Amino acid sequence: MASNSDFTTHKRESVVEVFGPGSDSRKAADLARRDPALYNSLKQAAVYEFGLLPEEMLNRASRVKKEDREARHRANLAAQKDESFPLAPALADRLGVPADTKVSWETFQRLMGRQND
């Protein structure tokens, strides 16, 4: 992906304030000078999340490949679902947690020492 910013975390109101109809271009220019990463992230959201701007308004380095956008969308959908599962009783016992404990895949990987935050 072209940028490390996460344009999917912005609320529509924040994006519309800078890039929506009737927005103040001076405010956008000031934000671009003060916080270029936030400006870029908001602009990506305006393009990819809310359809306020055409993709051509982004410079090439800020464009996100279609595959990356689709992968991000799938990841966001998975995060919204409750995809927790119960630990096997023997595993729960070894980890020192109650037998009926449910965990997400990410938590399970952390418990097993395979993923760090």
Contact map, one row per residue, 1 for C-alpha under 8 A:
111100000000000000000000000000000000000000000000000000000000000110010000000000000000000000000000000000000000000000000
111100000000000000000000000000000000000000000000000000000000111110000000000000000000000000000000000000000000000000000
111110000000000000000000000000000000000000000000000000000000110100000000000000000000000000000000000000000000000000000
111111000000000000000000000000000000000000000000000000000000000000000000000000000000000000000000000000000000000000000
001111100000000000000000000000000000110110000000000000000000000000000000000000000000000000000000000000000000000000000
000111111000000000000000000000000000000010000000000000000000000000000000000000000000000000000000000000000000000000000
000011111100000000000000000000000000000011011000100000000000000000000000000000000000000000000000000000000000000000000
000001111100000000000000000000000000000000001000100000000000000000000000000000000000000000000000000000000000000000000
000001111110000000000000000000000000000000000000000000000000000000000000000000000000000000000000000000000000000000000
000000111111011000000000000000000000000001001000000000000000000000000000000000000000000000000000000000000000000000000
000000001111111000000000000000000000000000000000000000000000000000000000000000000000000000000000000000000000000000000
000000000111111100000000000000000000000000000000010000000000000000000000000000000000000000000000000000000000000000000
000000000011111110000000000000000000000000000000000000000000000000000000000000000000000000000000000000000000000000000
000000000111111111000000000000000000000001000000000000000000000000000000000000000000000000000000000000000000000000000
000000000111111111110000000000000000000001101100000000000000000000000000000000000000000000000000000000000000000000000
000000000001111111111010000000000000000000000100000100000000000000000000000000000000000000000000000000000000000000000
000000000000111111110011000000000000000000000000000000000000000000000000000000000000000000000000000000000000000000000
000000000000011111110011101100000000000001000000000000000000000000000000000000000000000000000000000000000000000000000
000000000000001111111010000100000000000000100100000110000000000000000000000000000000000000000000000000000000000000000
000000000000001111111110000000000000000000000100000100000000000000000000000000000000000000000000000000000000000000000
000000000000000100111110000000000000000000000000000000000000000000000000000000000000000000000000000000000000000000000
000000000000000000011111000000000000000000000000000000000000000000000000000000000000000000000000000000000000000000000
000000000000000111111111100000000000000000000000000000000000000000000000000000000000000000000000000000000000000000000
000000000000000011000111111100000000000000000000000000000000000000000000000000000000000000000000000000000000000000000
000000000000000001000011111110000000000000000000000000000000000000000000000000000000000000000000000000000000000000000
000000000000000000000001111111000000000000000000000000000000000000000000000000000000000000000000000000000000000000000
000000000000000001000001111111100000000000000000000000000000000000000000000000000000000000000000000000000000000000000
000000000000000001100001111111110000001000000000000000000000000000000000000000000000000000000000000000000000000000000
000000000000000000000000111111111000000000000000000000000000000000000000000000000000000000000000000000000000000000000
000000000000000000000000011111111100000000000000000000000000000000000000000000000000000000000000000000000000000000000
000000000000000000000000001111111111011000000000000000000000000000000000000000000000000000000000000000000000000000000
000000000000000000000000000111111111111100000000000000000000000000000000000000000000000000000000000000000000000000000
000000000000000000000000000011111111000000000000000000000000000000000000000000000000000000000000000000000000000000000
000000000000000000000000000001111111000000000000000000000000000000000000000000000000000000000000000000000000000000000
000000000000000000000000000000111111111000000000000000000000000000000000000000000000000000000000000000000000000000000
000000000000000000000000000000111111111100000000000000000000000000000000000000000000000000000000000000000000000000000
000010000000000000000000000000010011111110000000000000000000000000000000000000000000000000000000000000000000000000000
000010000000000000000000000000110011111111000000000000000000000000000000000000000000000000000000000000000000000000000
000000000000000000000000000100110011111111100000000000000000000000000000000000000000000000000000000000000000000000000
000010000000000000000000000000010001111111110000000000000000010000000000000000000000000000000000000000000000000000000
000011100000000000000000000000000000111111111000000000000000000000000000000000000000000000000000000000000000000000000
000000100100011001000000000000000000011111111100000000000000000000000000000000000000000000000000000000000000000000000
000000000000001000100000000000000000001111111110000000000100000000000000000000000000000000000000000000000000000000000
000000100000000000000000000000000000000111111111100000000100011000000000000000000000000000000000000000000000000000000
000000110100001000000000000000000000000011111111110000000000000000000000000000000000000000000000000000000000000000000
000000000000001100110000000000000000000001111111111110000000000000000000000000000000000000000000000000000000000000000
000000000000000000000000000000000000000000111111111111100000000000000000000000000000000000000000000000000000000000000
000000000000000000000000000000000000000000011111111000100000000000000000000000000000000000000000000000000000000000000
000000110000000000000000000000000000000000011111111000000000000000000000000000000000000000000000000000000000000000000
000000000001000000000000000000000000000000001111111100000000000000000000000000000000000000000000000000000000000000000
000000000000000000000000000000000000000000000111111111000000000000000000000000000000000000000000000000000000000000000
000000000000000100110000000000000000000000000110011111000000000000000000000000000000000000000000000000000000000000000
000000000000000000100000000000000000000000000110001111101000000000000000000000000000000000000000000000000000000000000
000000000000000000000000000000000000000000000010001111111000000000000000000000000000000000000000000000000000000000000
000000000000000000000000000000000000000000000011000011111100001000000000000000000000000000000000000000000000000000000
000000000000000000000000000000000000000000000000000001111110000000000000000000000000000000000000000000000000000000000
000000000000000000000000000000000000000000000000000011111110000000000000000000000000000000000000000000000000000000000
000000000000000000000000000000000000000000110000000000111111111000000000000000000000000000000000000000000000000000000
000000000000000000000000000000000000000000000000000000011111111000000000000000000000000000000000000000000000000000000
000000000000000000000000000000000000000000000000000000000111111000000000000000000000000000000000000000000000000000000
011000000000000000000000000000000000000000000000000000000111111000000000000000000000000000000000000000000000000000000
011000000000000000000000000000000000000100010000000000000111111100000000000000000000000000000000000000000000000000000
010000000000000000000000000000000000000000010000000000100111111110000000000000000000000000000000000000000000000000000
111000000000000000000000000000000000000000000000000000000000011111011000000000000000000000000000000000000000000000000
110000000000000000000000000000000000000000000000000000000000001111111000000000000000000000000000000000000000000000000
000000000000000000000000000000000000000000000000000000000000000111111100000000000000000000000000000000000000000000000
000000000000000000000000000000000000000000000000000000000000000011111110000000000000000000000000000000000000000000000
100000000000000000000000000000000000000000000000000000000000000111111111000000000000000000000000000000000000000000000
000000000000000000000000000000000000000000000000000000000000000111111111100000000000000000000000000000000000000000000
000000000000000000000000000000000000000000000000000000000000000001111111110000000000000000000000000000000000000000000
000000000000000000000000000000000000000000000000000000000000000000111111111000000000000000000000000000000000000000000
000000000000000000000000000000000000000000000000000000000000000000011111111100000000000000000000000000000000000000000
000000000000000000000000000000000000000000000000000000000000000000001111111110000000000000000000000000000000000000000
000000000000000000000000000000000000000000000000000000000000000000000111111111000000000000000000000000000000000000000
000000000000000000000000000000000000000000000000000000000000000000000011111111100000000000000000000000000000000000000
000000000000000000000000000000000000000000000000000000000000000000000001111111110000000000000000000000000000000000000
000000000000000000000000000000000000000000000000000000000000000000000000111111111000000000000000000000000000000000000
000000000000000000000000000000000000000000000000000000000000000000000000011111111110000000000000000000000000000000000
000000000000000000000000000000000000000000000000000000000000000000000000001111111110000000000000000000000000000000000
000000000000000000000000000000000000000000000000000000000000000000000000000111111100000000000000000000000000000000000
000000000000000000000000000000000000000000000000000000000000000000000000000011111110000000000000000000000000000000000
000000000000000000000000000000000000000000000000000000000000000000000000000001111111000000000000000000010000000000000
000000000000000000000000000000000000000000000000000000000000000000000000000001101111100000000000000000011000000000000
000000000000000000000000000000000000000000000000000000000000000000000000000000000111110000000000000001111000000000000
000000000000000000000000000000000000000000000000000000000000000000000000000000000011111000000000000001110000000000000
000000000000000000000000000000000000000000000000000000000000000000000000000000000001111100000000000111100000000000000
000000000000000000000000000000000000000000000000000000000000000000000000000000000000111110110000001111100000000000000
000000000000000000000000000000000000000000000000000000000000000000000000000000000000011111110000001000000000000000000
000000000000000000000000000000000000000000000000000000000000000000000000000000000000001111111000001100000000000000000
000000000000000000000000000000000000000000000000000000000000000000000000000000000000000111111100000000000000000000000
000000000000000000000000000000000000000000000000000000000000000000000000000000000000001111111110000000000000000000000
000000000000000000000000000000000000000000000000000000000000000000000000000000000000001111111111111110000000000000000
000000000000000000000000000000000000000000000000000000000000000000000000000000000000000011111111111000000000000000000
000000000000000000000000000000000000000000000000000000000000000000000000000000000000000001111111100000000000000000000
000000000000000000000000000000000000000000000000000000000000000000000000000000000000000000111111100000000000001000000
000000000000000000000000000000000000000000000000000000000000000000000000000000000000000000011111110000000000000000000
000000000000000000000000000000000000000000000000000000000000000000000000000000000000000000011111111010000000000000000
000000000000000000000000000000000000000000000000000000000000000000000000000000000000000000011001111110000000000000000
000000000000000000000000000000000000000000000000000000000000000000000000000000000000001110011000111110000000000000000
000000000000000000000000000000000000000000000000000000000000000000000000000000000000011010010000011111000000000000000
000000000000000000000000000000000000000000000000000000000000000000000000000000000000011000010000111111100000000000000
000000000000000000000000000000000000000000000000000000000000000000000000000000000001111000000000000111110000000000000
000000000000000000000000000000000000000000000000000000000000000000000000000000000001111000000000000011111011000000000
000000000000000000000000000000000000000000000000000000000000000000000000000000000111100000000000000001111111000000000
000000000000000000000000000000000000000000000000000000000000000000000000000000000011000000000000000000111111100000000
000000000000000000000000000000000000000000000000000000000000000000000000000000000000000000000000000000011111110000100
000000000000000000000000000000000000000000000000000000000000000000000000000000000000000000000000000000111111111000000
000000000000000000000000000000000000000000000000000000000000000000000000000000000000000000000000000000111111111100000
000000000000000000000000000000000000000000000000000000000000000000000000000000000000000000000000000000001111111111100
000000000000000000000000000000000000000000000000000000000000000000000000000000000000000000000000000000000111111111110
000000000000000000000000000000000000000000000000000000000000000000000000000000000000000000000010000000000011111111000
000000000000000000000000000000000000000000000000000000000000000000000000000000000000000000000000000000000001111111100
000000000000000000000000000000000000000000000000000000000000000000000000000000000000000000000000000000000000111111110
000000000000000000000000000000000000000000000000000000000000000000000000000000000000000000000000000000000000111111110
000000000000000000000000000000000000000000000000000000000000000000000000000000000000000000000000000000000100110111111
000000000000000000000000000000000000000000000000000000000000000000000000000000000000000000000000000000000000010011111
000000000000000000000000000000000000000000000000000000000000000000000000000000000000000000000000000000000000000000111
